[in-house]
Structures are given as C-alpha cells and as structure tokens.
Amino acid sequence: MGKEGVAAIAGAGVGSILTYILTHPGEAQASTPPEGMDPETWQLIIGIVQTIQEQNASLDSALQQVISVLGGNGSLSNPKTFATPNIICPVAGQGEQIPGKLVPYDMEFVVKALSTNAGLVYLANNKVDSQIVTASYPMLPNEAVGLKIAKSDEIWVAAQFAGEGVSCIVEQK
C-alpha cells in the first residue's frame, strides 16, 4: 500500500474518532483512549472538541441576539405585498421621478430596464443627472440593479427614446 493509501486510512480513522467524540461527548470522556493513543492526548482531543462545541453555542447565541435586535426572528418570511412602481418616459432624454415607495430597512429597491426598450435608460439620484449620460448609470434593455435606499422617489430615470422606461419592485412588510 502506498503513502496515499495509508494517509487515507489514517484520515478516515481520525474522522471516525472525531465523529464519535462529537456525537457521544460524555461516553468519549469516560472511555479509554483508542489503541495506540496515550490518555493525555485523548483528553486533549476531547477538550479541544468540547471547546469548539462551546464556542459554536456561544456564537449561535450571539447571532440570535443580533437578529433579535435587528427585529428579525431568525428566518426569512414571505413578504405581505410588493410595491411595483413603473415609469415610462414620454419624452426622450427627460428625467422622470420614480413614484415614492418606502423601502424596508433590510430590502433592496430593484429597478429593471424594460425588455422592450430599444435604447438605454439612465438612472440618477436627481433629475439633472438623469439627463446627462456621463452623470447617470446607463442600463441596457432587461438589465436590473438593486438599490439600498430608503424611498424610491430618490431615483430619477431618463430614456434614450420616448415611450421606454423601467419596471420596479420592492417587498413590503
């Protein structure tokens, strides 16, 4: 048997021992060490595994406290509704403000250029910049971007061609 085979067998043995310690910590601590291992090394390994388990429990508790402070319950839930303001730009190159919708703290406001657009649409945080190609964010047809904002009316859209625009969505709690 080559070195790789011996290493694989040794790795499987170590994995088995660690699995045993993790699943039966009380029994492992009270048992005698496996053949070929001195008692001090066995107790050291058990101590290390127990410390890791205690640290994991402590981290889990801290995480649950952070989730609680942020108002979460530790799991995702389906939104009650969606807000879907859409904008069609009646005049090419003229900025249009997205209607005001509140964006929940932990959500993104998603803006998607319509798939039927023949040209680009431009996003900016004010009317003037939306009308300046180099001061706005250009979007290809069907491209989407998620924005961490408080309210959707902070976004302005201008289209390269009249009659084109964006579709938007944000989850509401």
C-alpha positions as CSV (number, residue, x, y, z in Angstrom):
1,M,0.0,0.0,0.0
2,G,1.4,3.4,-1.0
3,K,1.7,6.6,1.2
4,E,-1.6,7.9,-0.2
5,G,-3.5,4.8,0.9
6,V,-2.0,4.9,4.4
7,A,-2.9,8.6,4.7
8,A,-6.5,7.9,3.6
9,I,-6.9,5.2,6.2
10,A,-5.4,7.4,8.9
11,G,-7.7,10.3,7.9
12,A,-10.7,8.0,8.0
13,G,-9.7,6.8,11.4
14,V,-9.3,10.4,12.7
15,G,-12.6,11.3,11.2
16,S,-14.3,8.4,13.0
17,I,-12.8,9.3,16.3
18,L,-13.9,13.0,16.0
19,T,-17.4,11.9,14.9
20,Y,-17.6,9.7,18.0
21,I,-16.4,12.5,20.3
22,L,-18.9,14.9,18.8
23,T,-21.9,12.6,18.9
24,H,-21.1,10.9,22.3
25,P,-19.1,13.5,24.3
26,G,-19.9,12.0,27.8
27,E,-19.1,8.5,26.7
28,A,-15.9,9.6,24.9
29,Q,-14.7,11.4,28.0
30,A,-15.3,8.4,30.3
31,S,-13.9,5.9,27.8
32,T,-10.3,4.7,27.5
33,P,-8.2,6.1,24.6
34,P,-8.2,4.3,21.3
35,E,-5.4,1.8,20.8
36,G,-2.1,3.4,20.2
37,M,-3.1,6.8,21.8
38,D,-1.9,7.8,25.3
39,P,-4.5,9.1,27.8
40,E,-3.2,12.7,27.8
41,T,-3.6,13.0,24.0
42,W,-7.1,11.5,24.2
43,Q,-8.1,14.0,26.9
44,L,-6.6,16.9,24.9
45,I,-8.5,15.9,21.8
46,I,-11.8,15.6,23.8
47,G,-11.1,19.0,25.4
48,I,-10.5,20.7,22.1
49,V,-13.7,19.3,20.6
50,Q,-15.7,20.3,23.7
51,T,-14.2,23.8,23.5
52,I,-15.2,24.1,19.8
53,Q,-18.7,23.0,20.7
54,E,-19.0,25.6,23.5
55,Q,-17.7,28.3,21.1
56,N,-20.2,27.3,18.5
57,A,-23.0,27.5,21.0
58,S,-21.8,30.9,22.2
59,L,-21.6,32.3,18.6
60,D,-25.1,30.9,17.9
61,S,-26.4,32.7,21.0
62,A,-24.7,36.0,20.0
63,L,-26.1,35.7,16.4
64,Q,-29.6,35.2,17.7
65,Q,-29.3,38.3,19.9
66,V,-28.1,40.4,16.9
67,I,-31.0,39.1,14.8
68,S,-33.4,39.9,17.7
69,V,-32.0,43.5,18.0
70,L,-32.4,44.0,14.2
71,G,-36.1,42.9,14.5
72,G,-35.8,39.6,12.8
73,N,-36.9,36.3,14.0
74,G,-34.0,34.4,12.6
75,S,-35.8,33.2,9.5
76,L,-37.0,34.6,6.2
77,S,-40.6,35.0,5.7
78,N,-42.6,35.8,2.6
79,P,-43.5,39.5,2.1
80,K,-47.1,40.5,2.6
81,T,-47.1,42.6,-0.6
82,F,-44.9,44.0,-3.3
83,A,-44.8,47.7,-4.4
84,T,-44.3,47.9,-8.2
85,P,-43.9,51.4,-9.4
86,N,-43.2,51.6,-13.1
87,I,-42.0,54.6,-15.2
88,I,-42.5,55.2,-18.9
89,C,-40.6,58.3,-20.1
90,P,-42.9,60.2,-22.5
91,V,-40.0,62.4,-23.7
92,A,-36.6,61.1,-24.8
93,G,-33.8,62.4,-22.5
94,Q,-36.1,64.0,-20.0
95,G,-35.8,62.8,-16.3
96,E,-38.8,61.2,-14.7
97,Q,-39.0,60.6,-10.9
98,I,-40.0,57.2,-9.7
99,P,-43.1,57.3,-7.5
100,G,-42.4,57.3,-3.8
101,K,-42.5,53.9,-2.1
102,L,-40.9,53.2,1.2
103,V,-38.2,50.5,1.1
104,P,-38.0,48.4,4.3
105,Y,-34.6,48.5,6.1
106,D,-33.4,45.1,5.0
107,M,-34.7,45.2,1.4
108,E,-33.5,46.4,-1.9
109,F,-35.4,48.5,-4.4
110,V,-34.9,46.8,-7.8
111,V,-35.0,48.8,-11.0
112,K,-35.2,46.8,-14.3
113,A,-35.0,48.3,-17.7
114,L,-37.9,47.1,-19.8
115,S,-37.0,44.2,-22.1
116,T,-38.9,46.0,-24.9
117,N,-36.6,49.1,-24.7
118,A,-34.7,49.8,-28.0
119,G,-32.2,52.0,-26.3
120,L,-30.6,52.7,-22.9
121,V,-32.3,54.1,-19.8
122,Y,-30.3,56.2,-17.4
123,L,-30.6,56.2,-13.5
124,A,-29.5,59.0,-11.2
125,N,-30.4,60.5,-7.9
126,N,-31.7,63.8,-9.3
127,K,-33.4,65.0,-12.5
128,V,-30.5,66.9,-13.9
129,D,-28.0,64.0,-13.6
130,S,-30.5,61.5,-15.1
131,Q,-30.4,63.6,-18.3
132,I,-26.6,63.6,-18.5
133,V,-25.2,60.5,-20.0
134,T,-21.9,60.8,-18.1
135,A,-23.5,61.6,-14.8
136,S,-26.0,58.8,-14.7
137,Y,-26.0,55.0,-14.6
138,P,-26.8,53.5,-18.1
139,M,-28.9,50.4,-18.2
140,L,-29.3,48.0,-21.2
141,P,-32.7,46.6,-22.0
142,N,-33.7,43.9,-19.4
143,E,-30.8,44.9,-17.1
144,A,-31.6,45.2,-13.4
145,V,-30.0,46.8,-10.4
146,G,-30.8,46.5,-6.7
147,L,-30.5,49.7,-4.7
148,K,-30.3,50.0,-0.9
149,I,-32.3,53.2,-0.5
150,A,-34.9,54.4,2.0
151,K,-37.5,55.7,-0.5
152,S,-37.9,55.1,-4.2
153,D,-38.5,58.7,-5.1
154,E,-34.8,59.3,-4.6
155,I,-34.3,57.8,-8.1
156,W,-34.8,59.5,-11.5
157,V,-35.0,57.8,-14.9
158,A,-34.4,59.1,-18.4
159,A,-34.8,57.1,-21.6
160,Q,-32.9,57.3,-24.8
161,F,-36.1,57.0,-26.7
162,A,-39.6,58.2,-25.9
163,G,-42.0,55.6,-24.6
164,E,-39.4,53.5,-22.9
165,G,-38.7,53.0,-19.2
166,V,-38.2,50.8,-16.2
167,S,-40.2,48.3,-14.1
168,C,-39.5,48.4,-10.3
169,I,-40.3,46.1,-7.4
170,V,-39.7,46.2,-3.6
171,E,-41.0,43.8,-1.0
172,Q,-43.3,45.4,1.7
173,K,-43.6,44.0,5.2
